Amino acid sequence: MKKILIVEDEQKIRKVIKSYLQDEYNIFEAVNGKEALSLFKTKNFDLIILDLMLPEISGEEVCQTIRQVSEVPIIMLTAKSSEENKIEGFDYGADDYLTKPFSPRELLARTRAILRRSGNQNRASIISLNRGEFKIYPDEMTVKKEGQECDLTSTEFKILMTLINNAGQVLSREQLADQVMGLEFSGFDRTIDAHIKNIRKKMNLDKDQYIVTVYGAGYKFTGDI
């Protein structure tokens, strides 16, 4: 059974989340950032549900610390609801972002979608871009540029692979969100934009190198594969 860590200081919220997830997953709980990082070091979690406004250590710092060593999927669940908060969350390394008050059923659906896609990646052995400038390892969900790993999150990697698997085809933000996250797009256009921005930054790409912005339509992948 897959292991999920819930990091939330409000007991009532932890209880609600656990009640919806415990039939399908092995649930662990942390009430502050310090406890979360301690548990993370001792368990191999499959997904983390992370509040941001935590005692001891903030959720943002917890996310950054985890991202230094792991690409475990992270869903940020927080009362910080502005668009800028969401952009910052993805910049910290979140795979998904859900604001409070939230629907437990939607959280369960997002959890299922992320975990399902974590286990169903394209399984080509190695994908080489531009005669080896980049090497992509689908089994390991890693991207390397001239031997150096680019440290994409699982969601960023899935977006990149979706674009590569549909090379030359323009994919809308809605299509990318649906294929990668498995949910109908909620109208937050900058969610996908934030992930694309992170992919370009981590792979040190120029704006339209490999991943081309098609204004008013979406994105497409170009280049030698």
C-alpha atoms as one frame of an Amber mdcrd trajectory, in Angstrom:
protein
   0.000   0.000   0.000   1.384   3.404  -0.990   2.484   5.695   1.843   1.241
   9.279   2.148   2.461  11.902   4.614  -0.069  14.529   5.709   1.630  17.650
   7.094  -1.038  19.790   8.748  -1.170  21.491  12.162  -4.969  21.538  12.411
  -6.216  18.255  13.833  -9.709  18.522  12.309  -8.282  18.926   8.820  -5.876
  16.008   9.291  -8.779  13.873  10.469 -10.891  14.747   7.408  -8.054  14.058
   4.978  -7.195  10.778   6.658 -10.813   9.608   6.618 -10.934  10.035   2.827
  -7.533   8.505   2.060  -7.001   5.740   4.613  -9.013   3.088   2.752  -6.587
   3.253  -0.176  -3.309   4.443   1.335  -1.097   4.030   4.388  -1.328   7.402
   6.137   1.303   9.124   8.274   0.815  12.474  10.001   3.019  15.394  11.035
   1.809  18.469  12.925   4.701  20.807  12.097   7.550  21.254   9.650  10.214
  19.829  11.927   8.266  16.616  12.492   7.568  16.352   8.765  11.256  16.458
   7.845  12.070  13.959  10.582   9.473  11.504   9.249  10.597  12.105   5.671
  14.107  10.938   6.578  12.821   7.638   7.962  10.105   6.688   5.453   9.991
   6.314   1.686   6.774   8.223   0.994   4.925   8.041  -2.313   3.238  11.433
  -1.880   3.184  14.349   0.578   0.191  16.600   1.303   1.703  19.775   2.701
   0.188  22.774   4.479   2.267  25.952   4.162   1.498  27.864   7.354   3.139
  25.480   9.804   4.788  25.925  13.207   8.519  25.236  13.672   9.409  25.244
   9.950   7.229  26.698   7.192   5.753  24.515   4.485   7.739  26.391   1.857
  10.985  25.539   3.637   9.883  21.929   4.087   9.210  21.692   0.343  12.556
  23.243  -0.577  14.422  20.936   1.798  12.734  17.841   0.388  13.362  18.970
  -3.177  17.094  19.042  -2.518  17.090  15.247  -2.191  13.824  13.870  -3.584
  11.253  14.243  -6.361   8.421  12.695  -4.327   5.109  14.258  -5.491   3.952
  17.129  -3.242   0.442  18.576  -3.095   0.348  21.933  -1.335  -2.902  22.357
   0.628  -3.161  25.840   2.053  -5.241  28.919   2.778  -2.789  30.969   0.698
  -5.028  31.406  -2.310  -3.692  34.258  -4.446  -2.342  33.575  -7.907   1.108
  34.724  -6.805   0.991  32.283  -3.872   0.282  29.481  -6.326   3.094  30.520
  -8.652   5.477  30.600  -5.699   4.278  27.155  -4.637   5.190  25.669  -7.993
   8.512  27.513  -7.915   9.251  25.829  -4.577   8.685  22.469  -6.256   5.017
  21.571  -5.692   3.351  19.209  -8.156  -0.157  20.427  -7.378  -1.769  23.209
  -5.337  -5.184  23.115  -3.634  -6.598  25.970  -1.586  -8.658  25.899   1.596
 -11.551  25.481   2.036 -11.191  22.389  -0.127 -13.219  19.415  -1.254 -11.864
  16.167   0.279 -13.211  14.315  -2.751 -11.210  16.572  -5.071  -8.102  16.012
  -2.951  -8.623  12.244  -3.223  -9.057  12.548  -7.000  -5.874  14.600  -7.341
  -3.993  12.133  -5.145  -5.134   9.191  -7.260  -4.233  11.017 -10.474  -0.724
  11.950  -9.369   0.054   8.471  -8.044  -1.417   6.786 -11.110   0.736   8.850
 -13.420   3.810   8.291 -11.275   3.498   4.596 -12.069   2.601   4.913 -15.759
   5.363   6.832 -17.506   6.587   6.283 -21.010   9.182   3.497 -20.826  11.567
   4.151 -23.692  15.047   3.334 -22.453  16.744   6.679 -23.182  15.585   9.691
 -25.176  18.333  11.842 -26.643  17.766  15.442 -27.732  19.915  17.308 -30.242
  22.475  14.521 -30.592  22.942  14.026 -26.887  22.771  17.570 -25.534  20.041
  16.258 -23.257  19.433  12.675 -22.235  16.080  11.710 -20.747  15.667   8.537
 -18.703  11.919   7.735 -18.425  12.413   4.785 -16.064  14.245   7.031 -13.614
  12.191  10.155 -14.440  15.399  12.145 -14.823  16.803  14.609 -17.369  20.524
  15.238 -17.767  22.288  17.992 -19.669  25.866  17.041 -20.510  25.835  14.625
 -17.582  24.365  17.034 -15.029  20.878  16.245 -13.672  18.257  18.970 -14.167
  16.205  18.109 -11.043  12.700  18.293 -12.514   9.781  17.516 -10.222   7.577
  14.568 -11.196   4.913  16.875 -12.627   7.495  18.864 -14.604   8.922  15.630
 -15.970   5.459  14.418 -16.989   4.725  17.687 -18.793   8.033  17.424 -20.665
   7.340  13.802 -21.633   3.803  14.669 -22.769   5.193  17.384 -25.040   7.903
  15.064 -26.379   5.425  12.247 -27.017   3.340  14.716 -29.034   6.282  16.456
 -30.743   5.207  19.035 -33.319   1.631  19.100 -32.041   0.297  22.134 -30.206
  -1.122  21.138 -26.818  -3.343  23.568 -24.957  -2.904  24.199 -21.254  -6.147
  22.301 -20.704  -4.816  19.265 -22.590  -1.548  19.291 -20.660  -3.338  19.589
 -17.313  -5.739  16.794 -18.205  -3.062  14.411 -19.482  -0.584  15.107 -16.698
  -2.820  15.707 -13.686  -5.804  13.681 -14.807  -8.317  16.368 -13.906 -10.385
  18.832 -15.840  -8.593  22.142 -16.043  -9.875  24.553 -13.410  -9.172  27.759
 -15.350  -5.895  28.596 -13.619  -3.883  29.169 -16.807  -0.676  30.078 -15.035
  -0.406  26.662 -13.379   0.928  25.113 -16.571   2.836  28.304 -17.401   4.616
  28.091 -14.039   5.644  24.482 -14.672   6.914  25.337 -18.162   8.879  28.245
 -16.707  10.481  25.887 -14.170  11.330  23.302 -16.849  13.037  25.926 -18.985
  14.948  27.308 -16.014  16.137  23.919 -14.765  17.116  22.755 -18.261  18.691
  26.162 -18.995  16.646  26.616 -22.162  16.090  29.754 -24.161  12.433  30.787
 -24.325  11.493  28.839 -27.475  14.257  26.236 -27.421  12.584  22.799 -27.645
   9.434  24.034 -25.857   7.761  26.624 -28.065   5.048  28.979 -26.821   2.194
  29.197 -29.316   0.422  32.357 -28.244  -3.285  31.943 -27.674  -3.029  28.183
 -28.127  -0.529  26.476 -25.804   2.848  24.798 -26.227   4.563  22.423 -28.623
   7.841  20.516 -28.621  10.317  20.944 -31.466  13.838  19.661 -31.985  15.791
  16.545 -32.925  14.788  13.485 -30.881
